[in-house]
Amino acid sequence: MKDEGLMDDALLAYGTGRADALAGCRDAAQARDPRTGADYRMGFLDARIEIFRMFAGVREILDES
């Protein structure tokens, strides 16, 4: 079950990246981590895209008014 720990680390890094993006701060050290950095960056990017889409939706609502 060695791979199970790696998956847990990857999911934790992804979740941390999302949380950091939603908080508006990026942990450069964690992003560079050779083991989980890619997962952290993907979580960060996914959350930033989500925020962008949310703001785009708000802009559309305001433009309709």
PDBQT receptor file of N, H, CA, C and O in Angstrom, charges set to zero:
ATOM      1  N   MET A   1       0.805  -1.200   0.000  1.00  0.00    +0.000 N 
ATOM      2  CA  MET A   1       0.000   0.000   0.000  1.00  0.00    +0.000 C 
ATOM      3  C   MET A   1       0.853   1.272   0.000  1.00  0.00    +0.000 C 
ATOM      4  O   MET A   1       0.414   2.314   0.486  1.00  0.00    +0.000 OA
ATOM      5  N   LYS A   2       2.036   1.189  -0.529  1.00  0.00    +0.000 N 
ATOM      6  H   LYS A   2       2.392   0.342  -0.924  1.00  0.00    +0.000 HD
ATOM      7  CA  LYS A   2       2.939   2.329  -0.597  1.00  0.00    +0.000 C 
ATOM      8  C   LYS A   2       2.344   3.457  -1.451  1.00  0.00    +0.000 C 
ATOM      9  O   LYS A   2       2.504   4.632  -1.120  1.00  0.00    +0.000 OA
ATOM     10  N   ASP A   3       1.664   3.106  -2.540  1.00  0.00    +0.000 N 
ATOM     11  H   ASP A   3       1.535   2.152  -2.809  1.00  0.00    +0.000 HD
ATOM     12  CA  ASP A   3       1.084   4.109  -3.430  1.00  0.00    +0.000 C 
ATOM     13  C   ASP A   3      -0.046   4.881  -2.766  1.00  0.00    +0.000 C 
ATOM     14  O   ASP A   3      -0.339   6.011  -3.156  1.00  0.00    +0.000 OA
ATOM     15  N   GLU A   4      -0.677   4.282  -1.772  1.00  0.00    +0.000 N 
ATOM     16  H   GLU A   4      -0.439   3.364  -1.456  1.00  0.00    +0.000 HD
ATOM     17  CA  GLU A   4      -1.779   4.939  -1.088  1.00  0.00    +0.000 C 
ATOM     18  C   GLU A   4      -1.313   6.231  -0.410  1.00  0.00    +0.000 C 
ATOM     19  O   GLU A   4      -2.019   7.239  -0.446  1.00  0.00    +0.000 OA
ATOM     20  N   GLY A   5      -0.147   6.205   0.196  1.00  0.00    +0.000 N 
ATOM     21  H   GLY A   5       0.427   5.386   0.225  1.00  0.00    +0.000 HD
ATOM     22  CA  GLY A   5       0.411   7.397   0.830  1.00  0.00    +0.000 C 
ATOM     23  C   GLY A   5       0.729   8.478  -0.181  1.00  0.00    +0.000 C 
ATOM     24  O   GLY A   5       0.550   9.664   0.097  1.00  0.00    +0.000 OA
ATOM     25  N   LEU A   6       1.200   8.078  -1.358  1.00  0.00    +0.000 N 
ATOM     26  H   LEU A   6       1.345   7.114  -1.584  1.00  0.00    +0.000 HD
ATOM     27  CA  LEU A   6       1.492   9.047  -2.410  1.00  0.00    +0.000 C 
ATOM     28  C   LEU A   6       0.213   9.726  -2.888  1.00  0.00    +0.000 C 
ATOM     29  O   LEU A   6       0.202  10.930  -3.144  1.00  0.00    +0.000 OA
ATOM     30  N   MET A   7      -0.874   8.944  -3.008  1.00  0.00    +0.000 N 
ATOM     31  H   MET A   7      -0.865   7.966  -2.799  1.00  0.00    +0.000 HD
ATOM     32  CA  MET A   7      -2.150   9.507  -3.443  1.00  0.00    +0.000 C 
ATOM     33  C   MET A   7      -2.677  10.474  -2.388  1.00  0.00    +0.000 C 
ATOM     34  O   MET A   7      -3.196  11.537  -2.728  1.00  0.00    +0.000 OA
ATOM     35  N   ASP A   8      -2.552  10.119  -1.125  1.00  0.00    +0.000 N 
ATOM     36  H   ASP A   8      -2.131   9.255  -0.848  1.00  0.00    +0.000 HD
ATOM     37  CA  ASP A   8      -2.983  11.011  -0.053  1.00  0.00    +0.000 C 
ATOM     38  C   ASP A   8      -2.203  12.320  -0.102  1.00  0.00    +0.000 C 
ATOM     39  O   ASP A   8      -2.778  13.397   0.051  1.00  0.00    +0.000 OA
ATOM     40  N   ASP A   9      -0.888  12.222  -0.316  1.00  0.00    +0.000 N 
ATOM     41  H   ASP A   9      -0.421  11.347  -0.440  1.00  0.00    +0.000 HD
ATOM     42  CA  ASP A   9      -0.048  13.422  -0.406  1.00  0.00    +0.000 C 
ATOM     43  C   ASP A   9      -0.470  14.290  -1.598  1.00  0.00    +0.000 C 
ATOM     44  O   ASP A   9      -0.523  15.516  -1.497  1.00  0.00    +0.000 OA
ATOM     45  N   ALA A  10      -0.767  13.642  -2.716  1.00  0.00    +0.000 N 
ATOM     46  H   ALA A  10      -0.725  12.647  -2.798  1.00  0.00    +0.000 HD
ATOM     47  CA  ALA A  10      -1.174  14.380  -3.919  1.00  0.00    +0.000 C 
ATOM     48  C   ALA A  10      -2.498  15.092  -3.692  1.00  0.00    +0.000 C 
ATOM     49  O   ALA A  10      -2.650  16.256  -4.063  1.00  0.00    +0.000 OA
ATOM     50  N   LEU A  11      -3.448  14.406  -3.088  1.00  0.00    +0.000 N 
ATOM     51  H   LEU A  11      -3.324  13.460  -2.787  1.00  0.00    +0.000 HD
ATOM     52  CA  LEU A  11      -4.758  15.020  -2.828  1.00  0.00    +0.000 C 
ATOM     53  C   LEU A  11      -4.647  16.152  -1.815  1.00  0.00    +0.000 C 
ATOM     54  O   LEU A  11      -5.309  17.181  -1.951  1.00  0.00    +0.000 OA
ATOM     55  N   LEU A  12      -3.819  15.964  -0.813  1.00  0.00    +0.000 N 
ATOM     56  H   LEU A  12      -3.281  15.128  -0.702  1.00  0.00    +0.000 HD
ATOM     57  CA  LEU A  12      -3.614  17.010   0.176  1.00  0.00    +0.000 C 
ATOM     58  C   LEU A  12      -2.962  18.243  -0.466  1.00  0.00    +0.000 C 
ATOM     59  O   LEU A  12      -3.361  19.373  -0.187  1.00  0.00    +0.000 OA
ATOM     60  N   ALA A  13      -1.971  18.022  -1.316  1.00  0.00    +0.000 N 
ATOM     61  H   ALA A  13      -1.647  17.103  -1.542  1.00  0.00    +0.000 HD
ATOM     62  CA  ALA A  13      -1.304  19.136  -2.001  1.00  0.00    +0.000 C 
ATOM     63  C   ALA A  13      -2.282  19.860  -2.914  1.00  0.00    +0.000 C 
ATOM     64  O   ALA A  13      -2.279  21.089  -2.972  1.00  0.00    +0.000 OA
ATOM     65  N   TYR A  14      -3.122  19.111  -3.630  1.00  0.00    +0.000 N 
ATOM     66  H   TYR A  14      -3.125  18.112  -3.583  1.00  0.00    +0.000 HD
ATOM     67  CA  TYR A  14      -4.122  19.719  -4.510  1.00  0.00    +0.000 C 
ATOM     68  C   TYR A  14      -5.090  20.576  -3.685  1.00  0.00    +0.000 C 
ATOM     69  O   TYR A  14      -5.376  21.718  -4.045  1.00  0.00    +0.000 OA
ATOM     70  N   GLY A  15      -5.586  20.024  -2.588  1.00  0.00    +0.000 N 
ATOM     71  H   GLY A  15      -5.354  19.096  -2.295  1.00  0.00    +0.000 HD
ATOM     72  CA  GLY A  15      -6.511  20.760  -1.730  1.00  0.00    +0.000 C 
ATOM     73  C   GLY A  15      -5.882  22.004  -1.129  1.00  0.00    +0.000 C 
ATOM     74  O   GLY A  15      -6.532  23.042  -1.006  1.00  0.00    +0.000 OA
ATOM     75  N   THR A  16      -4.621  21.894  -0.757  1.00  0.00    +0.000 N 
ATOM     76  H   THR A  16      -4.093  21.050  -0.857  1.00  0.00    +0.000 HD
ATOM     77  CA  THR A  16      -3.909  23.052  -0.211  1.00  0.00    +0.000 C 
ATOM     78  C   THR A  16      -3.735  24.121  -1.284  1.00  0.00    +0.000 C 
ATOM     79  O   THR A  16      -3.869  25.312  -1.003  1.00  0.00    +0.000 OA
ATOM     80  N   GLY A  17      -3.441  23.704  -2.494  1.00  0.00    +0.000 N 
ATOM     81  H   GLY A  17      -3.333  22.737  -2.722  1.00  0.00    +0.000 HD
ATOM     82  CA  GLY A  17      -3.321  24.662  -3.596  1.00  0.00    +0.000 C 
ATOM     83  C   GLY A  17      -4.627  25.399  -3.841  1.00  0.00    +0.000 C 
ATOM     84  O   GLY A  17      -4.628  26.612  -4.047  1.00  0.00    +0.000 OA
ATOM     85  N   ARG A  18      -5.744  24.670  -3.821  1.00  0.00    +0.000 N 
ATOM     86  H   ARG A  18      -5.744  23.684  -3.654  1.00  0.00    +0.000 HD
ATOM     87  CA  ARG A  18      -7.062  25.305  -3.990  1.00  0.00    +0.000 C 
ATOM     88  C   ARG A  18      -7.332  26.302  -2.874  1.00  0.00    +0.000 C 
ATOM     89  O   ARG A  18      -7.770  27.425  -3.122  1.00  0.00    +0.000 OA
ATOM     90  N   ALA A  19      -7.067  25.880  -1.644  1.00  0.00    +0.000 N 
ATOM     91  H   ALA A  19      -6.711  24.968  -1.443  1.00  0.00    +0.000 HD
ATOM     92  CA  ALA A  19      -7.321  26.752  -0.491  1.00  0.00    +0.000 C 
ATOM     93  C   ALA A  19      -6.461  28.014  -0.565  1.00  0.00    +0.000 C 
ATOM     94  O   ALA A  19      -6.938  29.112  -0.279  1.00  0.00    +0.000 OA
ATOM     95  N   ASP A  20      -5.200  27.856  -0.949  1.00  0.00    +0.000 N 
ATOM     96  H   ASP A  20      -4.812  26.964  -1.181  1.00  0.00    +0.000 HD
ATOM     97  CA  ASP A  20      -4.316  29.018  -1.064  1.00  0.00    +0.000 C 
ATOM     98  C   ASP A  20      -4.806  29.967  -2.153  1.00  0.00    +0.000 C 
ATOM     99  O   ASP A  20      -4.764  31.184  -1.972  1.00  0.00    +0.000 OA
ATOM    100  N   ALA A  21      -5.267  29.434  -3.272  1.00  0.00    +0.000 N 
ATOM    101  H   ALA A  21      -5.301  28.445  -3.418  1.00  0.00    +0.000 HD
ATOM    102  CA  ALA A  21      -5.766  30.290  -4.351  1.00  0.00    +0.000 C 
ATOM    103  C   ALA A  21      -7.002  31.051  -3.904  1.00  0.00    +0.000 C 
ATOM    104  O   ALA A  21      -7.143  32.238  -4.202  1.00  0.00    +0.000 OA
ATOM    105  N   LEU A  22      -7.890  30.386  -3.199  1.00  0.00    +0.000 N 
ATOM    106  H   LEU A  22      -7.775  29.422  -2.957  1.00  0.00    +0.000 HD
ATOM    107  CA  LEU A  22      -9.093  31.054  -2.720  1.00  0.00    +0.000 C 
ATOM    108  C   LEU A  22      -8.766  32.119  -1.680  1.00  0.00    +0.000 C 
ATOM    109  O   LEU A  22      -9.479  33.115  -1.558  1.00  0.00    +0.000 OA
ATOM    110  N   ALA A  23      -7.691  31.907  -0.938  1.00  0.00    +0.000 N 
ATOM    111  H   ALA A  23      -7.112  31.098  -1.038  1.00  0.00    +0.000 HD
ATOM    112  CA  ALA A  23      -7.241  32.885   0.053  1.00  0.00    +0.000 C 
ATOM    113  C   ALA A  23      -6.418  33.996  -0.585  1.00  0.00    +0.000 C 
ATOM    114  O   ALA A  23      -6.163  35.022   0.045  1.00  0.00    +0.000 OA
ATOM    115  N   GLY A  24      -6.003  33.795  -1.832  1.00  0.00    +0.000 N 
ATOM    116  H   GLY A  24      -6.210  32.962  -2.344  1.00  0.00    +0.000 HD
ATOM    117  CA  GLY A  24      -5.243  34.818  -2.545  1.00  0.00    +0.000 C 
ATOM    118  C   GLY A  24      -3.759  34.817  -2.250  1.00  0.00    +0.000 C 
ATOM    119  O   GLY A  24      -3.092  35.837  -2.425  1.00  0.00    +0.000 OA
ATOM    120  N   CYS A  25      -3.228  33.683  -1.802  1.00  0.00    +0.000 N 
ATOM    121  H   CYS A  25      -3.769  32.855  -1.660  1.00  0.00    +0.000 HD
ATOM    122  CA  CYS A  25      -1.785  33.627  -1.541  1.00  0.00    +0.000 C 
ATOM    123  C   CYS A  25      -1.235  32.308  -2.064  1.00  0.00    +0.000 C 
ATOM    124  O   CYS A  25      -1.882  31.267  -1.951  1.00  0.00    +0.000 OA
ATOM    125  N   ARG A  26      -0.039  32.358  -2.637  1.00  0.00    +0.000 N 
ATOM    126  H   ARG A  26       0.486  33.204  -2.729  1.00  0.00    +0.000 HD
ATOM    127  CA  ARG A  26       0.606  31.180  -3.217  1.00  0.00    +0.000 C 
ATOM    128  C   ARG A  26       1.849  30.858  -2.425  1.00  0.00    +0.000 C 
ATOM    129  O   ARG A  26       2.652  31.746  -2.139  1.00  0.00    +0.000 OA
ATOM    130  N   ASP A  27       2.018  29.609  -2.068  1.00  0.00    +0.000 N 
ATOM    131  H   ASP A  27       1.365  28.888  -2.300  1.00  0.00    +0.000 HD
ATOM    132  CA  ASP A  27       3.188  29.142  -1.339  1.00  0.00    +0.000 C 
ATOM    133  C   ASP A  27       4.225  28.679  -2.361  1.00  0.00    +0.000 C 
ATOM    134  O   ASP A  27       4.129  27.571  -2.889  1.00  0.00    +0.000 OA
ATOM    135  N   ALA A  28       5.199  29.514  -2.635  1.00  0.00    +0.000 N 
ATOM    136  H   ALA A  28       5.277  30.414  -2.206  1.00  0.00    +0.000 HD
ATOM    137  CA  ALA A  28       6.202  29.212  -3.663  1.00  0.00    +0.000 C 
ATOM    138  C   ALA A  28       7.007  27.967  -3.316  1.00  0.00    +0.000 C 
ATOM    139  O   ALA A  28       7.354  27.189  -4.205  1.00  0.00    +0.000 OA
ATOM    140  N   ALA A  29       7.307  27.768  -2.046  1.00  0.00    +0.000 N 
ATOM    141  H   ALA A  29       7.025  28.400  -1.324  1.00  0.00    +0.000 HD
ATOM    142  CA  ALA A  29       8.085  26.590  -1.648  1.00  0.00    +0.000 C 
ATOM    143  C   ALA A  29       7.299  25.314  -1.926  1.00  0.00    +0.000 C 
ATOM    144  O   ALA A  29       7.853  24.334  -2.424  1.00  0.00    +0.000 OA
ATOM    145  N   GLN A  30       6.025  25.325  -1.607  1.00  0.00    +0.000 N 
ATOM    146  H   GLN A  30       5.574  26.121  -1.202  1.00  0.00    +0.000 HD
ATOM    147  CA  GLN A  30       5.219  24.135  -1.857  1.00  0.00    +0.000 C 
ATOM    148  C   GLN A  30       5.020  23.910  -3.356  1.00  0.00    +0.000 C 
ATOM    149  O   GLN A  30       4.957  22.767  -3.808  1.00  0.00    +0.000 OA
ATOM    150  N   ALA A  31       4.924  24.974  -4.110  1.00  0.00    +0.000 N 
ATOM    151  H   ALA A  31       4.976  25.902  -3.743  1.00  0.00    +0.000 HD
ATOM    152  CA  ALA A  31       4.769  24.848  -5.561  1.00  0.00    +0.000 C 
ATOM    153  C   ALA A  31       6.007  24.234  -6.210  1.00  0.00    +0.000 C 
ATOM    154  O   ALA A  31       5.906  23.583  -7.250  1.00  0.00    +0.000 OA
ATOM    155  N   ARG A  32       7.173  24.440  -5.599  1.00  0.00    +0.000 N 
ATOM    156  H   ARG A  32       7.255  24.969  -4.754  1.00  0.00    +0.000 HD
ATOM    157  CA  ARG A  32       8.426  23.896  -6.145  1.00  0.00    +0.000 C 
ATOM    158  C   ARG A  32       8.749  22.500  -5.626  1.00  0.00    +0.000 C 
ATOM    159  O   ARG A  32       9.703  21.877  -6.092  1.00  0.00    +0.000 OA
ATOM    160  N   ASP A  33       7.975  22.000  -4.673  1.00  0.00    +0.000 N 
ATOM    161  H   ASP A  33       7.200  22.505  -4.294  1.00  0.00    +0.000 HD
ATOM    162  CA  ASP A  33       8.252  20.679  -4.096  1.00  0.00    +0.000 C 
ATOM    163  C   ASP A  33       8.279  19.631  -5.211  1.00  0.00    +0.000 C 
ATOM    164  O   ASP A  33       7.311  19.519  -5.963  1.00  0.00    +0.000 OA
ATOM    165  N   PRO A  34       9.360  18.866  -5.335  1.00  0.00    +0.000 N 
ATOM    166  CA  PRO A  34       9.466  17.916  -6.447  1.00  0.00    +0.000 C 
ATOM    167  C   PRO A  34       8.442  16.780  -6.390  1.00  0.00    +0.000 C 
ATOM    168  O   PRO A  34       8.107  16.205  -7.426  1.00  0.00    +0.000 OA
ATOM    169  N   ARG A  35       7.942  16.449  -5.200  1.00  0.00    +0.000 N 
ATOM    170  H   ARG A  35       8.214  16.916  -4.358  1.00  0.00    +0.000 HD
ATOM    171  CA  ARG A  35       7.015  15.335  -5.071  1.00  0.00    +0.000 C 
ATOM    172  C   ARG A  35       5.560  15.753  -5.262  1.00  0.00    +0.000 C 
ATOM    173  O   ARG A  35       4.793  15.034  -5.902  1.00  0.00    +0.000 OA
ATOM    174  N   THR A  36       5.176  16.884  -4.726  1.00  0.00    +0.000 N 
ATOM    175  H   THR A  36       5.799  17.468  -4.206  1.00  0.00    +0.000 HD
ATOM    176  CA  THR A  36       3.761  17.279  -4.752  1.00  0.00    +0.000 C 
ATOM    177  C   THR A  36       3.529  18.648  -5.379  1.00  0.00    +0.000 C 
ATOM    178  O   THR A  36       2.394  19.124  -5.415  1.00  0.00    +0.000 OA
ATOM    179  N   GLY A  37       4.577  19.283  -5.869  1.00  0.00    +0.000 N 
ATOM    180  H   GLY A  37       5.499  18.897  -5.840  1.00  0.00    +0.000 HD
ATOM    181  CA  GLY A  37       4.439  20.631  -6.429  1.00  0.00    +0.000 C 
ATOM    182  C   GLY A  37       3.468  20.710  -7.594  1.00  0.00    +0.000 C 
ATOM    183  O   GLY A  37       2.698  21.665  -7.699  1.00  0.00    +0.000 OA
ATOM    184  N   ALA A  38       3.498  19.713  -8.468  1.00  0.00    +0.000 N 
ATOM    185  H   ALA A  38       4.124  18.938  -8.382  1.00  0.00    +0.000 HD
ATOM    186  CA  ALA A  38       2.581  19.731  -9.619  1.00  0.00    +0.000 C 
ATOM    187  C   ALA A  38       1.126  19.648  -9.165  1.00  0.00    +0.000 C 
ATOM    188  O   ALA A  38       0.259  20.304  -9.743  1.00  0.00    +0.000 OA
ATOM    189  N   ASP A  39       0.854  18.852  -8.140  1.00  0.00    +0.000 N 
ATOM    190  H   ASP A  39       1.558  18.320  -7.671  1.00  0.00    +0.000 HD
ATOM    191  CA  ASP A  39      -0.512  18.740  -7.625  1.00  0.00    +0.000 C 
ATOM    192  C   ASP A  39      -0.951  20.037  -6.963  1.00  0.00    +0.000 C 
ATOM    193  O   ASP A  39      -2.092  20.470  -7.124  1.00  0.00    +0.000 OA
ATOM    194  N   TYR A  40      -0.041  20.654  -6.216  1.00  0.00    +0.000 N 
ATOM    195  H   TYR A  40       0.886  20.302  -6.085  1.00  0.00    +0.000 HD
ATOM    196  CA  TYR A  40      -0.335  21.942  -5.586  1.00  0.00    +0.000 C 
ATOM    197  C   TYR A  40      -0.655  22.988  -6.662  1.00  0.00    +0.000 C 
ATOM    198  O   TYR A  40      -1.644  23.713  -6.556  1.00  0.00    +0.000 OA
ATOM    199  N   ARG A  41       0.182  23.057  -7.686  1.00  0.00    +0.000 N 
ATOM    200  H   ARG A  41       0.985  22.467  -7.772  1.00  0.00    +0.000 HD
ATOM    201  CA  ARG A  41      -0.027  24.048  -8.740  1.00  0.00    +0.000 C 
ATOM    202  C   ARG A  41      -1.335  23.802  -9.487  1.00  0.00    +0.000 C 
ATOM    203  O   ARG A  41      -2.017  24.756  -9.862  1.00  0.00    +0.000 OA
ATOM    204  N   MET A  42      -1.694  22.544  -9.706  1.00  0.00    +0.000 N 
ATOM    205  H   MET A  42      -1.141  21.769  -9.401  1.00  0.00    +0.000 HD
ATOM    206  CA  MET A  42      -2.942  22.230 -10.398  1.00  0.00    +0.000 C 
ATOM    207  C   MET A  42      -4.143  22.656  -9.553  1.00  0.00    +0.000 C 
ATOM    208  O   MET A  42      -5.102  23.217 -10.082  1.00  0.00    +0.000 OA
ATOM    209  N   GLY A  43      -4.097  22.397  -8.257  1.00  0.00    +0.000 N 
ATOM    210  H   GLY A  43      -3.318  21.941  -7.827  1.00  0.00    +0.000 HD
ATOM    211  CA  GLY A  43      -5.172  22.840  -7.366  1.00  0.00    +0.000 C 
ATOM    212  C   GLY A  43      -5.281  24.349  -7.351  1.00  0.00    +0.000 C 
ATOM    213  O   GLY A  43      -6.382  24.901  -7.376  1.00  0.00    +0.000 OA
ATOM    214  N   PHE A  44      -4.138  25.018  -7.310  1.00  0.00    +0.000 N 
ATOM    215  H   PHE A  44      -3.245  24.570  -7.289  1.00  0.00    +0.000 HD
ATOM    216  CA  PHE A  44      -4.111  26.472  -7.316  1.00  0.00    +0.000 C 
ATOM    217  C   PHE A  44      -4.736  27.007  -8.610  1.00  0.00    +0.000 C 
ATOM    218  O   PHE A  44      -5.574  27.908  -8.584  1.00  0.00    +0.000 OA
ATOM    219  N   LEU A  45      -4.315  26.440  -9.724  1.00  0.00    +0.000 N 
ATOM    220  H   LEU A  45      -3.634  25.708  -9.745  1.00  0.00    +0.000 HD
ATOM    221  CA  LEU A  45      -4.824  26.886 -11.022  1.00  0.00    +0.000 C 
ATOM    222  C   LEU A  45      -6.321  26.622 -11.163  1.00  0.00    +0.000 C 
ATOM    223  O   LEU A  45      -7.055  27.485 -11.644  1.00  0.00    +0.000 OA
ATOM    224  N   ASP A  46      -6.778  25.451 -10.753  1.00  0.00    +0.000 N 
ATOM    225  H   ASP A  46      -6.181  24.750 -10.362  1.00  0.00    +0.000 HD
ATOM    226  CA  ASP A  46      -8.203  25.131 -10.834  1.00  0.00    +0.000 C 
ATOM    227  C   ASP A  46      -9.043  26.136 -10.049  1.00  0.00    +0.000 C 
ATOM    228  O   ASP A  46     -10.087  26.586 -10.523  1.00  0.00    +0.000 OA
ATOM    229  N   ALA A  47      -8.592  26.481  -8.866  1.00  0.00    +0.000 N 
ATOM    230  H   ALA A  47      -7.744  26.116  -8.481  1.00  0.00    +0.000 HD
ATOM    231  CA  ALA A  47      -9.337  27.444  -8.054  1.00  0.00    +0.000 C 
ATOM    232  C   ALA A  47      -9.308  28.833  -8.683  1.00  0.00    +0.000 C 
ATOM    233  O   ALA A  47     -10.314  29.543  -8.651  1.00  0.00    +0.000 OA
ATOM    234  N   ARG A  48      -8.180  29.229  -9.252  1.00  0.00    +0.000 N 
ATOM    235  H   ARG A  48      -7.363  28.652  -9.278  1.00  0.00    +0.000 HD
ATOM    236  CA  ARG A  48      -8.106  30.555  -9.899  1.00  0.00    +0.000 C 
ATOM    237  C   ARG A  48      -9.048  30.623 -11.096  1.00  0.00    +0.000 C 
ATOM    238  O   ARG A  48      -9.678  31.653 -11.333  1.00  0.00    +0.000 OA
ATOM    239  N   ILE A  49      -9.148  29.527 -11.852  1.00  0.00    +0.000 N 
ATOM    240  H   ILE A  49      -8.636  28.690 -11.659  1.00  0.00    +0.000 HD
ATOM    241  CA  ILE A  49     -10.073  29.483 -12.983  1.00  0.00    +0.000 C 
ATOM    242  C   ILE A  49     -11.509  29.581 -12.479  1.00  0.00    +0.000 C 
ATOM    243  O   ILE A  49     -12.333  30.279 -13.069  1.00  0.00    +0.000 OA
ATOM    244  N   GLU A  50     -11.800  28.889 -11.401  1.00  0.00    +0.000 N 
ATOM    245  H   GLU A  50     -11.130  28.322 -10.922  1.00  0.00    +0.000 HD
ATOM    246  CA  GLU A  50     -13.132  28.945 -10.795  1.00  0.00    +0.000 C 
ATOM    247  C   GLU A  50     -13.481  30.375 -10.381  1.00  0.00    +0.000 C 
ATOM    248  O   GLU A  50     -14.598  30.836 -10.614  1.00  0.00    +0.000 OA
ATOM    249  N   ILE A  51     -12.532  31.070  -9.773  1.00  0.00    +0.000 N 
ATOM    250  H   ILE A  51     -11.624  30.695  -9.584  1.00  0.00    +0.000 HD
ATOM    251  CA  ILE A  51     -12.750  32.456  -9.366  1.00  0.00    +0.000 C 
ATOM    252  C   ILE A  51     -12.984  33.334 -10.591  1.00  0.00    +0.000 C 
ATOM    253  O   ILE A  51     -13.880  34.178 -10.588  1.00  0.00    +0.000 OA
ATOM    254  N   PHE A  52     -12.186  33.140 -11.634  1.00  0.00    +0.000 N 
ATOM    255  H   PHE A  52     -11.458  32.454 -11.636  1.00  0.00    +0.000 HD
ATOM    256  CA  PHE A  52     -12.340  33.914 -12.864  1.00  0.00    +0.000 C 
ATOM    257  C   PHE A  52     -13.743  33.724 -13.438  1.00  0.00    +0.000 C 
ATOM    258  O   PHE A  52     -14.394  34.694 -13.825  1.00  0.00    +0.000 OA
ATOM    259  N   ARG A  53     -14.204  32.484 -13.494  1.00  0.00    +0.000 N 
ATOM    260  H   ARG A  53     -13.675  31.696 -13.180  1.00  0.00    +0.000 HD
ATOM    261  CA  ARG A  53     -15.548  32.199 -14.034  1.00  0.00    +0.000 C 
ATOM    262  C   ARG A  53     -16.640  32.816 -13.165  1.00  0.00    +0.000 C 
ATOM    263  O   ARG A  53     -17.653  33.291 -13.679  1.00  0.00    +0.000 OA
ATOM    264  N   MET A  54     -16.437  32.808 -11.862  1.00  0.00    +0.000 N 
ATOM    265  H   MET A  54     -15.614  32.422 -11.444  1.00  0.00    +0.000 HD
ATOM    266  CA  MET A  54     -17.409  33.420 -10.962  1.00  0.00    +0.000 C 
ATOM    267  C   MET A  54     -17.510  34.922 -11.242  1.00  0.00    +0.000 C 
ATOM    268  O   MET A  54     -18.611  35.462 -11.354  1.00  0.00    +0.000 OA
ATOM    269  N   PHE A  55     -16.366  35.592 -11.354  1.00  0.00    +0.000 N 
ATOM    270  H   PHE A  55     -15.472  35.153 -11.263  1.00  0.00    +0.000 HD
ATOM    271  CA  PHE A  55     -16.382  37.016 -11.647  1.00  0.00    +0.000 C 
ATOM    272  C   PHE A  55     -16.976  37.309 -13.026  1.00  0.00    +0.000 C 
ATOM    273  O   PHE A  55     -17.663  38.315 -13.204  1.00  0.00    +0.000 OA
ATOM    274  N   ALA A  56     -16.715  36.440 -13.994  1.00  0.00    +0.000 N 
ATOM    275  H   ALA A  56     -16.157  35.623 -13.850  1.00  0.00    +0.000 HD
ATOM    276  CA  ALA A  56     -17.299  36.615 -15.325  1.00  0.00    +0.000 C 
ATOM    277  C   ALA A  56     -18.818  36.520 -15.248  1.00  0.00    +0.000 C 
ATOM    278  O   ALA A  56     -19.520  37.273 -15.923  1.00  0.00    +0.000 OA
ATOM    279  N   GLY A  57     -19.330  35.601 -14.431  1.00  0.00    +0.000 N 
ATOM    280  H   GLY A  57     -18.760  34.990 -13.883  1.00  0.00    +0.000 HD
ATOM    281  CA  GLY A  57     -20.772  35.470 -14.239  1.00  0.00    +0.000 C 
ATOM    282  C   GLY A  57     -21.360  36.710 -13.585  1.00  0.00    +0.000 C 
ATOM    283  O   GLY A  57     -22.445  37.157 -13.959  1.00  0.00    +0.000 OA
ATOM    284  N   VAL A  58     -20.659  37.260 -12.623  1.00  0.00    +0.000 N 
ATOM    285  H   VAL A  58     -19.778  36.898 -12.320  1.00  0.00    +0.000 HD
ATOM    286  CA  VAL A  58     -21.127  38.483 -11.963  1.00  0.00    +0.000 C 
ATOM    287  C   VAL A  58     -21.145  39.636 -12.964  1.00  0.00    +0.000 C 
ATOM    288  O   VAL A  58     -22.081  40.435 -12.973  1.00  0.00    +0.000 OA
ATOM    289  N   ARG A  59     -20.109  39.726 -13.809  1.00  0.00    +0.000 N 
ATOM    290  H   ARG A  59     -19.348  39.077 -13.802  1.00  0.00    +0.000 HD
ATOM    291  CA  ARG A  59     -20.071  40.781 -14.827  1.00  0.00    +0.000 C 
ATOM    292  C   ARG A  59     -21.251  40.661 -15.784  1.00  0.00    +0.000 C 
ATOM    293  O   ARG A  59     -21.855  41.666 -16.156  1.00  0.00    +0.000 OA
ATOM    294  N   GLU A  60     -21.579  39.436 -16.181  1.00  0.00    +0.000 N 
ATOM    295  H   GLU A  60     -21.088  38.619 -15.879  1.00  0.00    +0.000 HD
ATOM    296  CA  GLU A  60     -22.724  39.223 -17.085  1.00  0.00    +0.000 C 
ATOM    297  C   GLU A  60     -24.014  39.688 -16.423  1.00  0.00    +0.000 C 
ATOM    298  O   GLU A  60     -24.840  40.336 -17.064  1.00  0.00    +0.000 OA
ATOM    299  N   ILE A  61     -24.189  39.369 -15.171  1.00  0.00    +0.000 N 
ATOM    300  H   ILE A  61     -23.517  38.843 -14.650  1.00  0.00    +0.000 HD
ATOM    301  CA  ILE A  61     -25.402  39.778 -14.435  1.00  0.00    +0.000 C 
ATOM    302  C   ILE A  61     -25.462  41.297 -14.368  1.00  0.00    +0.000 C 
ATOM    303  O   ILE A  61     -26.521  41.887 -14.578  1.00  0.00    +0.000 OA
ATOM    304  N   LEU A  62     -24.332  41.934 -14.075  1.00  0.00    +0.000 N 
ATOM    305  H   LEU A  62     -23.471  41.454 -13.905  1.00  0.00    +0.000 HD
ATOM    306  CA  LEU A  62     -24.323  43.396 -13.981  1.00  0.00    +0.000 C 
ATOM    307  C   LEU A  62     -24.558  44.049 -15.340  1.00  0.00    +0.000 C 
ATOM    308  O   LEU A  62     -25.197  45.098 -15.417  1.00  0.00    +0.000 OA
ATOM    309  N   ASP A  63     -24.048  43.441 -16.414  1.00  0.00    +0.000 N 
ATOM    310  H   ASP A  63     -23.529  42.588 -16.351  1.00  0.00    +0.000 HD
ATOM    311  CA  ASP A  63     -24.253  44.006 -17.746  1.00  0.00    +0.000 C 
ATOM    312  C   ASP A  63     -25.705  43.917 -18.178  1.00  0.00    +0.000 C 
ATOM    313  O   ASP A  63     -26.169  44.751 -18.955  1.00  0.00    +0.000 OA
ATOM    314  N   GLU A  64     -26.429  42.919 -17.687  1.00  0.00    +0.000 N 
ATOM    315  H   GLU A  64     -26.052  42.242 -17.056  1.00  0.00    +0.000 HD
ATOM    316  CA  GLU A  64     -27.844  42.758 -18.021  1.00  0.00    +0.000 C 
ATOM    317  C   GLU A  64     -28.707  43.811 -17.355  1.00  0.00    +0.000 C 
ATOM    318  O   GLU A  64     -29.801  44.117 -17.830  1.00  0.00    +0.000 OA
ATOM    319  N   SER A  65     -28.214  44.370 -16.248  1.00  0.00    +0.000 N 
ATOM    320  H   SER A  65     -27.325  44.122 -15.863  1.00  0.00    +0.000 HD
ATOM    321  CA  SER A  65     -29.002  45.349 -15.484  1.00  0.00    +0.000 C 
ATOM    322  C   SER A  65     -29.055  46.689 -16.167  1.00  0.00    +0.000 C 
ATOM    323  O   SER A  65     -29.678  47.619 -15.654  1.00  0.00    +0.000 OA
TER     324      SER A  65
